[in-house]
Amino acid sequence: MKFFPYFELVARPGIGGVDSPAHGRVRFRQLTAERAVRLWADGFPYLRLTKEGARHFFADLTAEQRIPLLERCATPLEVEALLKLPRTNATLKRAANERLAQLAPEAPPAE
């Protein structure tokens, strides 16, 4: 399964892959969704979670289980994707607002 509906590739056009000390050789054309989610969870800097990816991989998690994933988010859009899933509570919203403040201090709080 390809990773594109679930993750956005953040690399210069034409880059076919990268060598990473922590993750080895990653070839983007051969990347499966399963490996992509593991890479993202490990902080791989070339992948950004999409709304579709949040729904596909994390919709079954409780709000408490999603809180640690917020630290993996590198953009406000990733935080919003996790926040928009079902079973959101005040604790998750508070953690999301804290992460948003770290990523984009001028951004308004999440609702």
PAVEX-448185 format. One record per residue (C-alpha): residue number from 0; residue in one letter; x, y, z. Coordinates in Angstrom, 1 decimal. Layout:
N
+------+------+--------+--------+--------+
: resi : resn :      u :      v :      w :
+------+------+--------+--------+--------+
:  NUM :    A :      X :      Y :      Z :
...
+------+------+--------+--------+--------+
***
This chain:
111
+------+------+--------+--------+--------+
: resi : resn :      u :      v :      w :
+------+------+--------+--------+--------+
:    0 :    M :    0.0 :    0.0 :    0.0 :
:    1 :    K :    1.4 :    3.4 :   -1.0 :
:    2 :    F :    1.8 :    6.0 :    1.7 :
:    3 :    F :    0.7 :    9.1 :   -0.3 :
:    4 :    P :   -2.9 :    9.5 :    0.9 :
:    5 :    Y :   -1.7 :    9.2 :    4.5 :
:    6 :    F :    1.5 :   11.2 :    4.5 :
:    7 :    E :    2.9 :   14.2 :    2.6 :
:    8 :    L :    6.5 :   13.9 :    1.5 :
:    9 :    V :    8.6 :   16.8 :    2.6 :
:   10 :    A :   11.6 :   16.6 :    0.3 :
:   11 :    R :   12.9 :   18.5 :   -2.7 :
:   12 :    P :   11.3 :   17.3 :   -6.0 :
:   13 :    G :   13.4 :   14.6 :   -7.6 :
:   14 :    I :   14.8 :   13.2 :   -4.3 :
:   15 :    G :   14.2 :    9.4 :   -4.5 :
:   16 :    G :   15.2 :    8.6 :   -1.0 :
:   17 :    V :   17.5 :    9.4 :    1.9 :
:   18 :    D :   20.1 :    7.6 :    4.0 :
:   19 :    S :   19.4 :    8.1 :    7.7 :
:   20 :    P :   21.5 :    6.9 :   10.5 :
:   21 :    A :   18.4 :    6.1 :   12.6 :
:   22 :    H :   16.3 :    4.6 :    9.8 :
:   23 :    G :   18.7 :    3.3 :    7.2 :
:   24 :    R :   18.1 :    3.8 :    3.5 :
:   25 :    V :   14.5 :    5.0 :    2.8 :
:   26 :    R :   13.4 :    4.8 :   -0.8 :
:   27 :    F :   10.3 :    6.9 :   -1.2 :
:   28 :    R :    8.9 :    5.0 :   -4.2 :
:   29 :    Q :    9.1 :    1.7 :   -2.3 :
:   30 :    L :    7.7 :    3.1 :    1.0 :
:   31 :    T :    4.6 :    1.3 :    2.3 :
:   32 :    A :    2.0 :    2.9 :    4.5 :
:   33 :    E :    3.0 :    0.6 :    7.4 :
:   34 :    R :    6.6 :    1.6 :    7.2 :
:   35 :    A :    5.7 :    5.2 :    6.8 :
:   36 :    V :    3.6 :    5.3 :   10.0 :
:   37 :    R :    6.5 :    3.7 :   11.9 :
:   38 :    L :    8.9 :    6.3 :   10.4 :
:   39 :    W :    6.6 :    9.1 :   11.3 :
:   40 :    A :    6.1 :    7.9 :   14.8 :
:   41 :    D :    9.9 :    7.7 :   15.2 :
:   42 :    G :   10.3 :   11.4 :   14.1 :
:   43 :    F :   11.4 :   10.9 :   10.5 :
:   44 :    P :   11.6 :   14.5 :    9.2 :
:   45 :    Y :   10.5 :   13.9 :    5.6 :
:   46 :    L :    6.9 :   12.8 :    6.3 :
:   47 :    R :    3.9 :   14.9 :    7.4 :
:   48 :    L :    0.7 :   13.2 :    8.6 :
:   49 :    T :   -2.4 :   14.1 :    6.6 :
:   50 :    K :   -6.0 :   14.1 :    7.8 :
:   51 :    E :   -6.6 :   10.9 :    5.9 :
:   52 :    G :   -3.5 :    9.4 :    7.6 :
:   53 :    A :   -4.8 :   10.4 :   11.1 :
:   54 :    R :   -8.2 :    8.8 :   10.4 :
:   55 :    H :   -6.6 :    5.6 :    8.9 :
:   56 :    F :   -4.0 :    5.0 :   11.6 :
:   57 :    F :   -5.2 :    6.7 :   14.8 :
:   58 :    A :   -9.0 :    6.9 :   14.8 :
:   59 :    D :   -9.3 :    3.9 :   17.0 :
:   60 :    L :   -7.1 :    5.4 :   19.7 :
:   61 :    T :   -8.5 :    7.1 :   22.7 :
:   62 :    A :   -7.8 :   10.7 :   23.4 :
:   63 :    E :   -5.2 :    9.7 :   26.1 :
:   64 :    Q :   -3.4 :    7.4 :   23.6 :
:   65 :    R :   -3.2 :   10.2 :   21.1 :
:   66 :    I :   -1.6 :   12.7 :   23.5 :
:   67 :    P :    2.0 :   11.2 :   23.0 :
:   68 :    L :    1.6 :   11.4 :   19.2 :
:   69 :    L :    1.2 :   15.2 :   19.5 :
:   70 :    E :    5.0 :   15.4 :   20.2 :
:   71 :    R :    5.6 :   13.7 :   16.8 :
:   72 :    C :    3.7 :   16.5 :   15.0 :
:   73 :    A :    5.9 :   18.9 :   13.2 :
:   74 :    T :    3.2 :   21.2 :   11.9 :
:   75 :    P :   -0.1 :   22.7 :   13.1 :
:   76 :    L :   -1.9 :   20.8 :   10.4 :
:   77 :    E :   -0.7 :   17.5 :   11.9 :
:   78 :    V :   -1.9 :   18.5 :   15.4 :
:   79 :    E :   -5.3 :   19.5 :   13.9 :
:   80 :    A :   -5.6 :   16.2 :   12.1 :
:   81 :    L :   -5.2 :   14.3 :   15.4 :
:   82 :    L :   -7.5 :   16.7 :   17.3 :
:   83 :    K :  -10.4 :   16.3 :   14.8 :
:   84 :    L :  -10.7 :   12.5 :   15.3 :
:   85 :    P :  -13.5 :   11.1 :   17.4 :
:   86 :    R :  -13.2 :   10.7 :   21.2 :
:   87 :    T :  -11.5 :   14.0 :   21.8 :
:   88 :    N :  -11.6 :   15.3 :   25.4 :
:   89 :    A :  -10.5 :   18.4 :   27.3 :
:   90 :    T :   -7.1 :   16.8 :   28.2 :
:   91 :    L :   -6.3 :   16.2 :   24.5 :
:   92 :    K :   -7.4 :   19.7 :   23.6 :
:   93 :    R :   -5.2 :   21.2 :   26.3 :
:   94 :    A :   -2.2 :   19.1 :   25.1 :
:   95 :    A :   -2.9 :   20.1 :   21.5 :
:   96 :    N :   -3.0 :   23.8 :   22.4 :
:   97 :    E :    0.4 :   23.4 :   24.2 :
:   98 :    R :    1.9 :   21.7 :   21.1 :
:   99 :    L :    0.4 :   24.4 :   18.8 :
:  100 :    A :    2.0 :   27.0 :   21.0 :
:  101 :    Q :    5.4 :   25.3 :   20.6 :
:  102 :    L :    5.0 :   25.0 :   16.8 :
:  103 :    A :    3.4 :   28.3 :   16.0 :
:  104 :    P :    3.3 :   30.7 :   18.9 :
:  105 :    E :    1.1 :   33.1 :   17.0 :
:  106 :    A :   -1.6 :   30.5 :   16.0 :
:  107 :    P :   -5.0 :   30.7 :   17.7 :
:  108 :    P :   -5.9 :   27.9 :   20.1 :
:  109 :    A :   -7.6 :   24.8 :   18.8 :
:  110 :    E :  -11.3 :   24.6 :   19.4 :
+------+------+--------+--------+--------+
***
